[in-house]
Structure formats: structure tokens, C-alpha cells
Amino acid sequence: MNGLGTASPGTATEIVLLDPEEHVIGRLRFRACPTCRTGRILDVWVCDARQRQGLGRDLVHSVLARCPGFQWSTTAQTRDGRGFFETMARESAVPLPHGGPLCCHLMGGFRRTWHGLLDRRQHSGSRHG
């Protein structure tokens, strides 16, 4: 396994699985916010020839070990993806709900700006109707 990435919560970090010939056979992309101790798994991919061998499981365990004690969320998934993350949540005892990020630092610039505008509008008491 090889971890690539940056320390910025707004930037994705990628954990890459390589085979003995150094071909990419799997990867997990995530964002983590050390300030809020939250993380968001963006996607997990394992090549077709290597699926059902526990590699996706290993990737998730790797990211959880890299950020112990963090609260996590995932992006929306297919039915198979939801089943995978439900199994991982039971196995790891770490909730992995799908939905929005758990802190504003993981939203990205556009969503942060949009939510900031909505929050200011709601707090200013202005009502349109």
C-alpha cells in the first residue's frame, strides 16, 4: 500500500494498492479533517480481477487506522456499495453513514460558500414569500 496526498482537508488523499509488478490494483480516496476529527471516504476501487479477495476491506481498515477516533461518512453508493460499507461498519465498529460530510472543512469551496450564504440568510431573519 502506498499513501499519496496532502494535509489539506479540502484535498483528497489516495491510498493505492500495487501488485508485485507495480500495477495499480486498488485505491481508496478520502478527505480527513484533523481539526474536527472527521473523515469522508470518497470512493473505493479494486480492479475486477482482484475483487472478492478482501482488498477493499484492507483499504478501509487502512484509512481507519490512519485516522483513529475520527467520525466518518461516505458518499452515496450503489446497492453493493451500501452493503459493503454496512459490513465494514459492523466489522470495524465505526459508523460509516452515507450522506454529507460531517464538517464544513470537507465540503469543498463551492459548497462551503453556498452553505455560508444560506446560513447568513437564515440568521439575518430575512424572509421572502
VEXVEXSE-144875 format. One line per field, with one value per residue: x, y, z of N, C-alpha, C, CB in turn. Coordinates in Angstrom, 3 decimals, decimal comma, always signed. Glycine has a CB too. Example, Ala and Ser with C-alpha at 12.3 -4.5 7.8 and 13.67 -1.06 7.14 Angstrom:
! VEXVEXSE-144875
n.xx <- [+13,190;+12,850]
n.yy <- [-5,690;-2,250]
n.zz <- [+7,800;+7,080]
ca.xx <- [+12,300;+13,670]
ca.yy <- [-4,500;-1,060]
ca.zz <- [+7,800;+7,140]
c.xx <- [+13,200;+12,900]
c.yy <- [-3,300;+0,030]
c.zz <- [+7,800;+7,870]
cb.xx <- [+11,308;+14,084]
cb.yy <- [-4,473;-0,598]
cb.zz <- [+9,046;+5,725]
//
This chain:
! VEXVEXSE-144875
n.xx <- [+0,844;+0,394;+0,395;-0,773;-0,963;-2,184;-1,987;-4,184;-7,601;-9,450;-8,523;-8,272;-6,933;-5,141;-5,016;-3,126;-3,124;-0,718;+0,307;+2,775;+4,178;+3,992;+1,615;-1,386;-3,864;-5,896;-7,601;-8,266;-9,934;-9,979;-10,986;-9,798;-10,276;-8,303;-8,791;-11,544;-11,735;-12,916;-13,832;-14,168;-14,992;-14,411;-14,309;-13,915;-12,004;-11,377;-9,629;-11,298;-10,296;-9,223;-11,187;-13,282;-11,363;-10,736;-9,412;-10,576;-11,656;-9,257;-8,264;-10,142;-9,808;-7,207;-7,424;-8,994;-7,266;-5,288;-6,408;-7,303;-10,126;-11,616;-14,706;-16,667;-17,948;-19,516;-19,704;-22,708;-23,771;-23,859;-26,172;-24,641;-22,359;-23,407;-24,012;-21,414;-20,225;-21,917;-21,290;-18,573;-18,814;-20,027;-18,016;-15,782;-16,706;-17,062;-19,135;-20,276;-21,885;-23,724;-23,878;-23,855;-20,769;-19,222;-18,202;-17,622;-15,197;-14,697;-16,319;-15,610;-14,842;-17,011;-19,433;-19,049;-19,105;-21,722;-23,290;-22,522;-23,637;-26,360;-26,629;-26,074;-28,213;-30,396;-29,867;-30,057;-32,665;-34,202;-37,014;-38,558;-41,398]
n.yy <- [-1,182;+2,230;+5,523;+8,537;+12,063;+15,106;+17,454;+19,039;+19,450;+19,917;+18,655;+15,624;+12,565;+9,745;+6,283;+3,746;+0,540;-1,699;-4,268;-6,988;-6,324;-3,637;-2,553;-0,703;-1,923;-1,349;+1,266;+3,814;+6,768;+9,603;+12,249;+14,016;+15,697;+16,977;+18,892;+18,824;+16,154;+14,394;+12,400;+11,566;+9,108;+8,956;+7,287;+3,795;+1,546;-1,484;-3,484;-5,514;-8,185;-8,663;-8,528;-9,518;-10,519;-9,367;-6,953;-4,369;-4,207;-4,250;-1,761;+0,022;-0,567;+0,340;+3,150;+3,799;+3,104;+4,933;+7,297;+7,282;+7,217;+9,111;+10,440;+9,153;+9,510;+8,485;+8,773;+8,735;+5,504;+2,595;-0,184;-2,476;-1,186;+0,089;-2,170;-3,181;-1,105;-1,180;-3,705;-3,268;-1,311;-2,758;-4,665;-3,106;-1,557;+1,118;+3,675;+4,187;+6,103;+7,026;+10,073;+13,612;+15,465;+15,442;+17,732;+21,244;+21,741;+19,700;+19,981;+21,310;+24,139;+25,429;+24,355;+25,092;+27,892;+28,253;+27,107;+28,869;+31,269;+30,582;+30,118;+32,690;+34,085;+32,825;+33,447;+36,173;+36,770;+37,479;+37,075;+35,741;+35,653]
n.zz <- [+0,000;-0,677;+0,336;-0,853;-0,886;+0,659;+3,399;+3,585;+4,391;+2,377;+0,166;-1,590;-0,354;-1,395;-1,121;-2,399;-3,870;-4,954;-7,235;-7,321;-9,649;-9,693;-10,708;-10,522;-8,489;-6,809;-4,988;-2,562;-2,005;+0,062;+2,312;+5,113;+8,192;+10,514;+12,460;+13,138;+13,506;+11,661;+8,811;+5,324;+3,156;-0,164;-2,461;-3,220;-5,010;-6,664;-8,936;-11,395;-11,654;-9,164;-7,270;-4,467;-2,775;-0,429;-0,607;-0,821;+1,712;+3,200;+2,409;+3,542;+6,283;+6,501;+6,118;+8,324;+10,387;+9,946;+10,743;+13,611;+15,829;+14,490;+13,184;+10,564;+7,203;+4,132;+0,544;-1,517;-2,530;-4,705;-4,502;-3,903;-2,917;-0,638;+0,891;+1,254;+2,826;+5,048;+6,060;+6,621;+8,605;+10,677;+11,125;+11,829;+13,886;+13,535;+12,663;+9,322;+7,740;+4,775;+2,988;+3,547;+4,217;+7,481;+8,570;+7,937;+6,692;+4,949;+2,818;+0,445;-1,649;-3,162;-2,058;+0,631;+0,445;-0,555;+1,538;+3,565;+2,664;+2,773;+5,530;+6,569;+5,504;+6,754;+9,419;+9,410;+9,491;+7,374;+5,342;+2,574;+0,513]
ca.xx <- [+0,000;+1,124;-0,493;-0,407;-1,931;-1,755;-2,526;-5,338;-8,854;-10,195;-7,883;-8,374;-5,758;-5,373;-4,236;-3,035;-2,634;+0,052;+0,688;+4,239;+4,740;+3,735;+0,386;-2,426;-4,947;-6,948;-7,337;-9,302;-9,746;-10,689;-10,594;-9,838;-10,100;-7,780;-9,377;-12,850;-11,606;-13,904;-13,328;-15,166;-14,489;-14,961;-14,555;-13,039;-11,989;-10,482;-9,778;-12,202;-9,590;-8,804;-12,319;-13,655;-10,160;-10,522;-8,569;-11,361;-11,693;-7,943;-8,154;-10,945;-9,113;-6,016;-7,777;-9,460;-6,074;-4,528;-7,103;-8,068;-11,021;-12,364;-16,049;-16,583;-19,116;-19,162;-20,579;-23,794;-23,250;-24,758;-26,665;-23,489;-21,516;-24,040;-23,808;-20,002;-19,961;-22,634;-20,462;-17,361;-19,189;-20,202;-16,720;-14,829;-17,389;-17,017;-20,244;-19,887;-23,119;-23,542;-24,527;-22,977;-19,608;-19,531;-17,744;-17,600;-13,895;-14,667;-17,323;-15,105;-15,063;-18,324;-20,460;-18,822;-19,609;-23,177;-23,842;-22,290;-24,653;-27,646;-26,613;-26,207;-29,582;-31,293;-29,609;-30,381;-34,091;-34,935;-37,946;-39,172;-42,524]
ca.yy <- [+0,000;+3,483;+6,646;+9,781;+13,083;+16,342;+17,677;+19,923;+18,715;+20,114;+17,902;+14,182;+11,715;+8,474;+5,116;+2,955;-0,831;-2,110;-5,677;-7,113;-5,661;-2,210;-2,118;-0,297;-2,903;-0,830;+2,570;+4,436;+8,218;+10,143;+13,534;+13,967;+16,987;+16,752;+19,871;+18,320;+14,703;+13,754;+11,980;+11,222;+8,203;+9,398;+6,090;+2,632;+0,825;-2,635;-3,980;-6,664;-9,452;-8,794;-8,358;-10,628;-11,036;-8,606;-5,773;-3,190;-4,278;-3,808;-0,316;+0,724;-0,709;+1,190;+4,557;+3,923;+3,056;+6,163;+8,394;+6,653;+8,062;+10,042;+10,084;+9,015;+9,375;+8,075;+9,332;+7,832;+4,330;+1,610;-1,146;-3,274;-0,318;+0,245;-3,428;-3,236;-0,198;-1,685;-4,792;-2,670;-0,628;-3,793;-5,295;-2,169;-0,834;+2,537;+4,001;+4,700;+6,505;+7,781;+11,373;+14,765;+15,459;+15,702;+19,064;+22,187;+21,725;+18,627;+20,245;+21,891;+25,576;+25,852;+24,012;+25,903;+29,238;+28,153;+26,925;+30,111;+32,231;+30,154;+30,353;+34,135;+34,483;+32,316;+34,153;+37,595;+36,920;+37,886;+36,065;+36,081;+34,753]
ca.zz <- [+0,000;-0,771;+0,575;-1,507;-0,552;+1,290;+4,738;+3,498;+4,417;+1,138;-0,901;-1,381;-0,181;-2,064;-0,730;-3,625;-3,769;-6,126;-7,267;-7,337;-10,838;-9,502;-11,362;-9,566;-8,440;-5,947;-4,384;-1,750;-1,901;+1,218;+2,891;+6,577;+8,853;+11,863;+13,389;+13,582;+13,643;+10,790;+7,515;+4,314;+2,125;-1,444;-3,259;-3,112;-6,280;-6,811;-10,311;-11,481;-11,454;-7,754;-6,361;-3,587;-2,117;+0,803;-0,808;-0,434;+3,176;+3,673;+2,181;+4,557;+7,570;+6,446;+6,351;+9,709;+11,241;+9,699;+11,441;+14,698;+16,605;+13,647;+12,726;+9,112;+6,328;+2,775;-0,483;-1,889;-3,211;-5,303;-3,520;-3,476;-2,101;+0,680;+1,601;+1,636;+3,941;+6,224;+6,583;+7,188;+9,851;+11,706;+11,399;+12,440;+14,963;+13,199;+11,754;+8,006;+7,049;+3,533;+3,049;+3,516;+5,111;+8,880;+8,971;+6,815;+6,020;+3,963;+1,795;-0,794;-1,706;-3,637;-1,068;+1,827;+0,152;-0,673;+2,891;+4,301;+2,228;+3,315;+6,979;+6,826;+5,159;+7,801;+10,683;+9,306;+9,729;+6,172;+4,838;+1,283;+0,380]
c.xx <- [+0,878;+0,125;+0,045;-1,396;-1,315;-2,391;-3,782;-6,639;-9,650;-9,646;-7,943;-6,996;-6,105;-4,441;-4,292;-2,495;-1,929;+0,308;+2,213;+4,913;+4,503;+2,562;-0,624;-3,557;-6,088;-6,572;-8,543;-8,964;-10,580;-10,211;-10,709;-9,563;-9,598;-8,359;-10,674;-12,846;-12,715;-13,237;-14,468;-14,499;-15,196;-15,234;-13,517;-13,139;-10,978;-10,717;-10,584;-11,508;-9,216;-9,961;-12,604;-12,442;-9,836;-9,697;-9,306;-11,458;-10,373;-7,759;-8,922;-10,280;-7,878;-6,355;-8,275;-8,280;-5,243;-5,117;-7,939;-8,923;-11,803;-13,782;-16,019;-17,945;-18,603;-20,075;-21,707;-23,210;-24,333;-25,252;-25,520;-22,573;-22,089;-23,849;-22,375;-19,742;-20,733;-21,842;-19,209;-17,664;-19,376;-18,848;-15,772;-15,388;-17,265;-18,194;-19,712;-21,144;-22,802;-24,369;-23,484;-21,782;-20,002;-18,985;-17,622;-16,281;-13,821;-15,639;-16,746;-15,551;-16,459;-19,398;-20,301;-19,383;-21,127;-23,815;-23,649;-23,317;-26,022;-27,720;-26,783;-27,620;-30,565;-31,105;-29,964;-31,871;-34,872;-35,801;-38,526;-40,353;-43,533]
c.yy <- [+1,229;+4,602;+7,896;+10,832;+14,269;+16,449;+18,532;+19,123;+18,840;+19,325;+16,417;+13,553;+10,373;+7,412;+4,177;+1,570;-1,193;-3,605;-5,776;-6,458;-4,153;-1,671;-1,739;-1,317;-2,456;+0,540;+2,996;+5,914;+8,713;+11,561;+13,382;+15,358;+16,742;+17,716;+19,336;+16,812;+13,968;+13,366;+11,601;+10,327;+8,568;+8,230;+5,030;+1,910;-0,309;-3,184;-5,282;-7,981;-9,698;-8,626;-9,646;-11,301;-10,256;-7,342;-4,480;-3,080;-3,782;-2,299;+0,467;+0,619;+0,188;+2,650;+4,763;+3,907;+4,329;+7,336;+7,817;+7,664;+9,077;+9,519;+10,126;+9,068;+8,923;+8,805;+8,335;+6,675;+3,549;+0,689;-2,021;-2,456;-0,111;-1,009;-3,565;-2,353;-0,591;-2,814;-4,235;-1,967;-1,630;-4,379;-4,385;-1,452;+0,678;+2,822;+4,611;+5,102;+7,186;+9,052;+12,467;+14,633;+15,881;+17,028;+19,944;+22,167;+20,694;+18,859;+20,665;+23,345;+26,001;+25,577;+24,828;+27,304;+29,233;+28,004;+28,178;+31,165;+31,870;+30,413;+31,830;+34,608;+34,048;+33,092;+35,629;+37,853;+37,351;+36,748;+36,597;+35,167;+35,305]
c.zz <- [+0,000;-0,561;-0,084;-1,061;+0,125;+2,666;+4,718;+3,487;+3,117;-0,027;-0,587;-1,212;-0,795;-1,485;-1,927;-3,300;-5,071;-6,059;-7,335;-8,552;-10,823;-10,333;-10,278;-9,634;-7,521;-5,408;-3,557;-1,678;-0,735;+1,507;+4,396;+7,129;+10,273;+12,895;+13,987;+13,837;+12,908;+9,480;+6,608;+3,288;+0,824;-2,382;-2,963;-4,444;-6,199;-8,210;-10,299;-11,151;-9,997;-6,771;-5,608;-2,945;-0,844;+0,636;-0,462;+1,080;+3,764;+3,511;+3,237;+5,926;+7,619;+6,730;+7,776;+10,681;+11,113;+10,478;+12,589;+15,448;+15,796;+13,437;+11,210;+8,453;+4,966;+1,799;-0,746;-2,699;-3,929;-4,190;-2,994;-2,567;-0,713;+1,512;+2,095;+2,851;+5,197;+6,881;+7,251;+8,513;+10,977;+12,112;+12,167;+13,663;+14,782;+12,256;+10,455;+7,232;+5,721;+3,639;+3,036;+4,441;+6,522;+9,389;+7,725;+6,057;+4,913;+2,811;+0,456;-0,871;-2,099;-2,600;+0,202;+1,620;+0,120;+0,707;+3,736;+3,942;+2,796;+4,815;+7,298;+6,557;+6,250;+9,103;+10,611;+9,508;+8,505;+5,677;+3,531;+1,096;-0,412]
cb.xx <- [-0,955;+1,865;-0,682;-0,387;-2,984;-2,119;-1,484;-5,244;-9,691;-10,211;-6,426;-9,112;-5,343;-5,166;-4,791;-2,137;-3,798;+1,388;+0,026;+4,613;+4,136;+4,974;-0,186;-2,957;-4,408;-7,224;-7,014;-9,399;-10,145;-10,487;-11,489;-8,808;-11,434;-6,275;-9,639;-13,909;-11,615;-15,117;-12,360;-15,773;-14,726;-14,013;-14,555;-13,435;-11,652;-10,738;-8,381;-12,803;-8,345;-7,728;-13,564;-14,454;-8,969;-9,865;-8,081;-12,770;-11,979;-6,838;-8,670;-12,383;-8,709;-5,342;-8,849;-10,448;-5,216;-4,505;-8,013;-7,124;-10,250;-11,652;-17,154;-15,897;-19,932;-19,278;-19,784;-24,903;-22,550;-24,042;-27,771;-22,703;-21,332;-25,541;-24,162;-19,106;-20,312;-24,050;-20,076;-16,736;-20,477;-21,140;-16,069;-14,398;-16,820;-15,632;-21,239;-19,062;-23,953;-23,959;-25,412;-23,743;-18,511;-18,997;-16,376;-17,870;-12,801;-14,979;-18,249;-15,601;-14,119;-18,669;-20,404;-17,317;-19,049;-23,568;-23,182;-20,891;-24,717;-27,881;-25,309;-25,221;-29,993;-31,043;-28,153;-29,942;-34,312;-33,970;-39,087;-38,158;-43,076]
cb.yy <- [+0,007;+3,624;+6,874;+9,637;+12,520;+17,563;+18,327;+20,800;+19,191;+21,555;+18,357;+13,525;+11,572;+8,612;+4,429;+3,657;-1,826;-1,330;-6,410;-8,569;-6,260;-1,435;-3,237;+1,156;-4,249;-1,796;+3,632;+3,786;+8,952;+9,243;+14,729;+12,938;+17,805;+16,873;+21,215;+18,654;+14,310;+14,693;+10,818;+12,501;+6,685;+10,377;+6,423;+1,689;+1,778;-3,740;-4,204;-6,743;-9,482;-7,769;-7,912;-11,657;-10,983;-9,471;-5,718;-3,250;-5,725;-4,547;+0,048;+0,145;-2,183;+1,070;+5,020;+2,786;+1,837;+6,488;+9,205;+5,957;+8,768;+10,248;+11,055;+7,725;+10,731;+6,524;+9,648;+8,585;+3,438;+0,793;-2,026;-3,787;+1,018;+0,559;-4,603;-2,802;+1,224;-2,178;-5,770;-1,675;+0,191;-4,916;-5,716;-1,145;-1,248;+2,934;+4,976;+3,635;+7,447;+6,934;+11,487;+15,987;+16,388;+14,597;+18,984;+23,586;+21,464;+17,312;+21,295;+21,089;+26,167;+25,152;+22,524;+25,971;+29,756;+26,964;+25,719;+30,638;+32,287;+28,671;+29,834;+34,933;+33,877;+30,812;+34,006;+38,134;+37,897;+38,338;+35,742;+35,947;+34,386]
cb.zz <- [+1,210;-2,145;+2,067;-3,060;+0,306;+0,420;+5,616;+2,246;+5,568;+0,785;-1,097;-2,550;+1,340;-3,591;+0,605;-4,673;-3,467;-6,218;-8,477;-7,296;-12,107;-9,839;-12,305;-9,871;-7,976;-4,795;-5,471;-0,312;-3,231;+2,454;+2,355;+7,135;+8,863;+11,853;+12,671;+12,548;+15,112;+10,531;+7,660;+3,641;+2,509;-2,108;-4,749;-1,894;-7,460;-5,695;-10,978;-12,868;-12,304;-7,436;-7,130;-4,366;-3,076;+1,801;-2,250;-1,049;+3,646;+2,921;+0,783;+4,616;+7,810;+5,080;+5,347;+10,051;+10,887;+8,196;+10,448;+15,674;+17,628;+12,285;+13,311;+8,751;+6,218;+2,599;-1,799;-2,702;-2,232;-6,444;-4,139;-4,699;-2,779;+0,534;+0,702;+0,461;+3,548;+5,832;+5,458;+6,192;+9,656;+11,196;+10,103;+11,422;+16,327;+12,538;+12,436;+7,211;+7,938;+2,272;+4,294;+3,870;+4,573;+9,721;+9,733;+7,314;+7,018;+4,630;+2,273;-2,035;-2,642;-4,942;-0,736;+2,167;-1,190;-1,575;+3,585;+4,029;+0,693;+3,024;+7,594;+5,965;+3,797;+8,041;+11,071;+7,951;+10,815;+5,066;+5,889;+0,088;+1,625]
//
